[in-house]
């Protein structure tokens, strides 16, 4: 009734192939972007930026990356944390070696470096599949973290072994470092995430996306229509790692500012991002955002509710929160194994008839 | 796409020739010294009892299996080892005995994926869905829509193929193969598990493909009525050997063929 495509005629294939072919979706998206870019910045304080919005955006980017690899191309990876570390360390090395280099260029180059590393660790995927590939990427995770911990060159031989992001400016405004305003942090991340989410959508709806999905769904038939498995898999690894590397770069430079590699990019991060992909919905860009939102926001909501609403001790609340998150994930996977993206799909189909389903 | 020095194969001349091909898995000889040819423009049936080596033969033709002996000549060029995607780029398309569609993708995307080899635009343009990437997408969409019209599957254009009934899945798979604009189309039991009406529809599509597009077709099928009506020539395999190769009327009366299908009494 209220959500419908009736009367929304498309007269060209271009209109039919748009990202949002239904007019209501386009309006919704436009309003969402206006709210995100214009309205939200007025309400952003330090807590909102550092605990909620920036984490959500950074994780969204990483989830889109892993979703391209796992959701679209069907290659399971547990190396996300390691690849994020590559992005972070690439940013650190580049920006300390070339302080004059534009920060956006540094970020993009970090992405490309991670893409290269990703392709290297993606090579086993040509021979092994499924769980075995997951174990191979696990090797990447442990090797990369060990490497960054062990080789002093990566952290410029400082005493602590931490890396700290110096202040970098864009158009005369600091985007990284201690003095950065929360609004700038938020807007900077939002711009990058919005742009790259759009790019990811472009990729997956075109020839490359179809090639990846063909490999995921039926690799034998894919070869038969002329897909080269080598190219398809490695391009998925490259694009995916680019996104994950970029997320790692933002994670280190904008969000945290200083990082200790074994803590920040442990195997837990790999699992967290994989859970976000699964809960959001494999093979969906929208799902990537929903999954990231769920796993970033839900713990905060639970904790706030328990400490402020129920008056629990912070420690008890933290433990209960971990417990509850586990229960929620299991519950959710039983109710809807295809994730939030599928729920959204069902909701849309229901909304076409609602409130008069008969 | 095609190399300029490629020899032309005219109508009625041999498009594909299989010469003395043998294929063994360990000690099992799946194909034993088989030779036959497929002429441009014909519908060529490959029949035989279960386990006769029909599907193995198709797998040899499109490069999944590499025969130990013998050679295959396609469009006048003899080849030894070949990858499936190379066969695809030379113009060999194929459908499978058990539907091998991309289940998570829509009908439209499945058939669009058959156009992969026709698309050349650079990755860079795909990032922004602009320029050549966009126009290429639209041109190919146009072509795909013709196939969708031809196969009468307009109503399931946007449905994920995993949700479609079996008969329609078979049709979408044919559509994906047609989207490649193949010169040789290999159909592995296109009518298996269909009811009479669906078989009639599918037969009509096979004949239309052959006559309207001029596509050469190699067909594996168990329904003898279909085979005898559709095909121009029939090759019969049994236990990996060729036992007959002629027009349907003669093959039907061949004593070896009747024995292979009905069995011979052992004294």
Interface residues (C-beta under 8 A of the other chain):
Chain A: X13 X14 X17 X199 X202 X203 X205 X206 X207 X208 X210 X211 X213 X214 X216 X217 X218 X220 X221 X222 X223 X224 X225 X226 X227 X228 X235 X283
Chain B: X62 X64 X83 X84 X85 X87 X88 X89 X93 X94 X96 X100 X101 X102 X103 X104 X105 X109 X112 X113 X114 X116 X117 X119 X121 X123 X126 X127 X128 X129 X133 X134 X136 X137 X138 X141 X142 X145 X176 X180
